[in-house]
Every structure is written in C-alpha cells, then in structure tokens.
Amino acid sequence: MMRPRHDETVTDAFYLRLGVNRYQPTEATESPWDTTAQHGGPPTALLAHVIDATLDPSLRLGRISVDFFGPIPRRLFTVEVTTVKPGRSVHLSAARMIVDGRIAVEARTWHLARGARPPVIDEPLPPPPLPDSTEPLIFAGDQEWGYADAIEWRFVSGHFNRPGPAAVWTRVRIPLVAGESVSGQDRALIAADSANGLSAMLPLPEWFSIPPTMTTTFARMPEGEWIHLNCRTRLAADGIGLGHADLADRKGFVGETTQPLLIRRR
C-alpha cells in the first residue's frame, strides 16, 4: 500500500487548479476500492477550502457535513458554492463537486465568528512515535494506492493490518491544491475520512465499510503538521455501523468526526 510508484511521476498535490473553480484530481486522491475514484478525504477538504475563500476571515469553520453520492470519479470537476444562510456571527454555506454534469459530493458548512477568548486548558499529547518498519502498511490487500502514499501514518495503537480501535498520527505530505499552502484544517479533513478504515472491526479484504456521509466538528483549528486520530467503529446486528474519531494536534483535542457505515461482504 505505502510503496511509492517508481514508474510514475511523484504527485505534488491532491488537486491541480485549472481556472476558476475547475480542478483536476491527481493520483494522490486515489481510493483503495477503485483506482478510478477518489478517497473521500481530499474532496471534503477541498470543498471546505473553497467555501473558506468566499467568506470573511473573521469566520472560521465550526462544522462540515459531506454527502457522497456514490463513487467519486477521479476526473476533471467544477465546484459551485452557494450561501444558504448569511450572517456575521453564524453563516451556513453549501458547495457541490460536479463531475460530468452530475453532483458527486455535496458539503454544508457552518462558519462561526471568532470572539472573546475564554480560559482554555488543553491536554497535550505525546509526540508521534518513530516510524515502525517491522509491520508493513497493507490495507485491504497488497495494492498500491495514491491517497495512502500521500500521508505519513504513525500508529500509537492498532494498525491497518489488525481489526479494532486505532490511534494514529497522520501527516499530509503534499498540498491540497498545487501552489497553495496547506492549513491545519486541510490536514484534518484530508485524514478524517480514514477513521472507519483505521478502526474497522472486520477484515477489510473480506468486508466493505462504506460511509455515505461524514460530519466533522471543530472545537478549534488544528496547528502544526501532525493530526492525531483516535478511532473506533461500532457495529449493529443489521449491517450498519458507526465510525468515530477524536481529532487532536500536539496541543490536544481539536474536534471529532462521525460516519454512519454500510457494512457488507466483499
């Protein structure tokens, strides 16, 4: 999974901007389930990124809910942004990723106005562990796929190769959009959609764990390069589950993400 593709050009970003609200996804967005589709993390981060650019910087993201209308094609797309509820204190926006004239992903974001600084006590986390070369990073088979190669994974507990809860530090290796700096928000949202895969309760080579939607809520914006995901998946007896992750940086808790899951045999 994590081996670089020596026969292809190294990818410099998840997306290339090709004009106003037109983007080309690169190999770094590649899903583990389908090489022609995108993983859900980069589209989530991009829609939030594009919405942010339309708003006053006094507002910052409080919550994003993203709906995936099936596999996300890894092809040229446009992004449309609309205001649902304007406001100087709270602002609701929507954005759509449109591929070949059809909506592939839709996001709704609540942005909140920054204000007074209440007293805050954070609980710092230990630094990421050293890389572990003793256990190969294989996910749902021994295939190579772009999204995994674009992120550095350092496990504190659990592993891709072992079902069950996992705690892992992640570091995005490349920008979200070519030529643009990558923010803490970008880093968190790129990684957040991995929560269910990191903490899958059943062997992924045998079972699908598909989130049709994801909600991420931020208490504050992440700082630094490393994002920590403390992930757990719970299953119900009717083939549905729930993936959850607490998100943190070195200073402590920053938010959480939840994903309802469709659980099916492969």
For each residue, the residues with C-beta under 8 A, 3 or more apart:
1: 32 136 137 138 139 142 143 144 145 148 149 160
2: 136 137 148 149 153
3: 144 149
4: 10 149
5: 8 27 144 149
6:
7:
8: 5 27
9:
10: 4
11: 14 26 27 28 146 150 174
12: 26 174 175 178
13: 16 26 28 174 175 176 177 178 179
14: 11 25 26 28 29 42 45 46 150 174 175 176 177 190
15: 23 24 25 26 29 42 46 176 177 178
16: 13 23 24 26 177 178
17: 22 23 177 178 179 180
18: 22 23 24 76
19: 22
20:
21: 50 78 79 80 81
22: 17 18 19 76 77 78
23: 15 16 17 18 46 76 77 78 79 177
24: 15 16 18 76
25: 14 15 29 38 42 74 75 77
26: 11 12 13 14 15 16 29 146
27: 5 8 11 30 146
28: 11 13 14 42 146 147 149 150 174
29: 14 15 25 26 38 39 42 43 74 146 147
30: 27 35 37 38 39 74 145 146 147
31: 34 35 37 38 39 71 72 74 145 147
32: 1 39 139 140 143 145 147 148 197
33: 37 71 140 208
34: 31 37 71
35: 30 31 74 145
36: 71 73 74
37: 30 31 33 34 71 72 73 74
38: 25 29 30 31 42 43 72 73 74
39: 29 30 31 32 42 147 193 194
40: 43 44 66 68 72 105 193 211 214
41: 44 45 147 189 190 191 192 193 194
42: 14 15 25 28 29 38 39 45 46 147 176 190
43: 29 38 40 46 47 66 68 72 97 104 105
44: 40 41 47 48 64 66 105 107 189 190 192 193 214 216
45: 14 41 42 48 49 176 185 186 189 190
46: 14 15 23 42 43 49 50 79 97 176 177
47: 43 44 50 51 64 66 79 95 97 105 107 109
48: 44 45 51 52 61 64 95 107 109 185 186 189
49: 45 46 52 53 176 177 183 185 186
50: 21 46 47 53 54 79 81 95
51: 47 48 54 55 81 93 95 107 109 111
52: 48 49 55 61 111 185
53: 49 50
54: 50 51 81 93
55: 51 52 59 91 93 111
56: 59 88
57:
58: 88 113 114
59: 55 56 91 111 112 113 114
60: 111 112 114 218 221
61: 48 52 64 109 110 111 185 218 221
62: 110 111 112 217 218
63: 109 110 215 216 217 218
64: 44 47 48 61 107 108 109 110 189 215 216
65: 107 108 109 213 214 215
66: 40 43 44 47 105 106 107 213 214 215
67: 105 106 107 212 213
68: 40 43 72 104 105 211 212 213 214
69: 102 103 104 105 106
70: 104
71: 31 33 34 36 37
72: 31 37 38 40 43 68 97 99 104 105
73: 36 37 38 77 99 100 104
74: 25 29 30 31 35 36 37 38
75: 25 99 100
76: 18 22 23 24 99
77: 22 23 25 73 97 98 99 104
78: 21 22 23 97 98
79: 21 23 46 47 50 95 96 97 98
80: 21 95 96 98
81: 21 50 51 54 93 94 95
82: 93 94 95
83: 86 91 92 93
84: 92 93 94 108
85: 90 91 92
86: 83 91
87: 90 91 92
88: 56 58 91 113
89: 112 113
90: 85 87 110 111 112 113
91: 55 59 83 85 86 87 88 110 111 112
92: 83 84 85 87 108 109 110 111
93: 51 54 55 81 82 83 84 108 109 111
94: 81 82 84 106 107 108 109
95: 47 48 50 51 79 80 81 82 106 107 109
96: 79 80 103 105 106 107
97: 43 46 47 72 77 78 79 103 104 105 106
98: 77 78 79 80 101 102 103 104
99: 72 73 75 76 77 102 104
100: 73 75
101: 98
102: 69 98 99
103: 69 96 97 98 106
104: 43 68 69 70 72 73 77 97 98 99
105: 40 43 44 47 66 67 68 69 72 96 97
106: 66 67 69 94 95 96 97 103
107: 44 47 48 51 64 65 66 67 94 95 96
108: 64 65 84 92 93 94
109: 47 48 51 61 63 64 65 92 93 94 95
110: 61 62 63 64 90 91 92
111: 51 52 55 59 60 61 62 90 91 92 93
112: 59 60 62 89 90 91
113: 58 59 88 89 90
114: 58 59 60
115:
116:
117: 120
118:
119:
120: 117
121:
122: 251 252 253
123: 252 253
124: 250 251 252
125: 228 248 249 250 251 252
126:
127: 250
128: 154 169 171 226
129: 132 154 155 156 169
130: 154
131: 154
132: 129 135 154 155
133:
134:
135: 132 159 161
136: 1 2 161
137: 1 2 148 153 160 161
138: 1 141 142 160 161
139: 1 32 145 148 160 197 204
140: 32 33 143 197 204 205
141: 138 205
142: 1 138
143: 1 32 140
144: 1 3 5 149
145: 1 30 31 32 35 139 148 149
146: 11 26 27 28 29 30 149 150
147: 28 29 30 31 32 39 41 42 150 151
148: 1 2 32 137 139 145 151 153
149: 1 2 3 4 5 28 144 145 146 173
150: 11 14 28 146 147 172 173 174
151: 147 148 170 171 172 173 190 191
152: 170 171 173
153: 2 137 148 160 168 169 170
154: 128 129 130 131 132 168 169 170 171
155: 129 132 158 159 166 167 168 169
156: 129 167 168 169 228
157: 165 166 167
158: 155 162 164 165 166 167 168 198 199 231
159: 135 155 162 166
160: 1 137 138 139 153 197 198
161: 135 136 137 138
162: 158 159
163: 200 201 202 203
164: 158 199 201
165: 157 158 199 230 231 232 233
166: 155 157 158 159 198 199 229 231
167: 155 156 157 158 228 229 230 231
168: 153 154 155 156 158 198 228 229 231
169: 128 129 153 154 155 156 226 227 228
170: 151 152 153 154 187 191 194 226 227 228 229
171: 128 151 152 154 187 225 226 227
172: 150 151 176 182 186 187 190 191 225 227
173: 149 150 151 152
174: 11 12 13 14 28 150 182
175: 12 13 14 178 179 180 181 182 186
176: 13 14 15 42 45 46 49 172 180 182 186 190
177: 13 14 15 16 17 23 46 49 180
178: 12 13 15 16 17 175
179: 13 17 175
180: 17 175 176 177
181: 175
182: 172 174 175 176 186 187
183: 49 186 187 221
184: 187 188 221 222 223 224 227 249 254
185: 45 48 49 52 61 188 189 218 221 222
186: 45 48 49 172 175 176 182 183 189 190
187: 170 171 172 182 183 184 190 191 222 225 227
188: 184 185 191 192 216 218 222 227 247 254 255
189: 41 44 45 48 64 185 186 192 193 216
190: 14 41 42 44 45 151 172 176 186 187 193
191: 41 151 170 172 187 188 194 227 229
192: 41 44 188 189 195 214 216 229 245 247 257
193: 39 40 41 44 189 190 196 211 214 257 259
194: 39 41 170 191 197 198 229 231
195: 192 198 199 229 231 233 243 244 245 257 259
196: 193 199 200 209 211 231 233 241 243 259 261
197: 32 139 140 160 194 200 204 209
198: 158 160 166 168 194 195 229 231 245
199: 158 164 165 166 195 196 231 232 233 243 245
200: 163 196 197 203 204 207 209 233
201: 163 164 233 234 235 241
202: 163 206 207 209 235 263
203: 163 200 206 207
204: 139 140 197 200 207 209
205: 140 141 266
206: 202 203 265 266
207: 200 202 203 204 263 264 265 266
208: 33 262 263 264 265 266
209: 196 197 200 202 204 233 241 243 261 262 263
210: 261 262 264
211: 40 68 193 196 214 243 259 260 261 262
212: 67 68 260 262
213: 65 66 67 68 259 260
214: 40 44 65 66 68 192 193 211 257 258 259
215: 63 64 65 66 257 258 259
216: 44 63 64 188 189 192 247 255 256 257
217: 62 63 255 256 257
218: 60 61 62 63 185 188 221 247 254 255
219: 253 254 255
220: 254 255
221: 60 61 183 184 185 218 254
222: 184 185 187 188 227 247 248 249 254
223: 184 249 250 251
224: 184 249 250
225: 171 172 187
226: 128 169 170 171 249 250
227: 169 170 171 172 184 187 188 191 222 247 248 249
228: 125 156 167 168 169 170 247 248 249
229: 166 167 168 170 191 192 194 195 198 245 246 247
230: 165 167 245 246 248
231: 158 165 166 167 168 194 195 196 198 199 243 244 245
232: 165 199 243 244 245
233: 165 195 196 199 200 201 209 241 242 243 244 261
234: 201 241 242 244
235: 201 202 240 241 263
236: 239 240 241
237:
238:
239: 236 262 263 264
240: 235 236 260 261 262 263
241: 196 201 209 233 234 235 236 260 261 263
242: 233 234 258 259 260 261
243: 195 196 199 209 211 231 232 233 258 259 261
244: 195 231 232 233 234 256 257 258 259
245: 192 195 198 199 229 230 231 232 256 257
246: 229 230 253 255 256
247: 188 192 216 218 222 227 228 229 253 254 255 256 257
248: 125 222 227 228 230 251 252 253 254
249: 125 184 222 223 224 226 227 228 252 254
250: 124 125 127 223 224 226
251: 122 124 125 223 248
252: 122 123 124 125 248 249
253: 122 123 219 246 247 248
254: 184 188 218 219 220 221 222 247 248 249
255: 188 216 217 218 219 220 246 247
256: 216 217 244 245 246 247
257: 192 193 195 214 215 216 217 244 245 247
258: 214 215 242 243 244
259: 193 195 196 211 213 214 215 242 243 244
260: 211 212 213 240 241 242
261: 196 209 210 211 233 240 241 242 243
262: 208 209 210 211 212 239 240
263: 202 207 208 209 235 239 240 241
264: 207 208 210 239
265: 206 207 208
266: 205 206 207 208
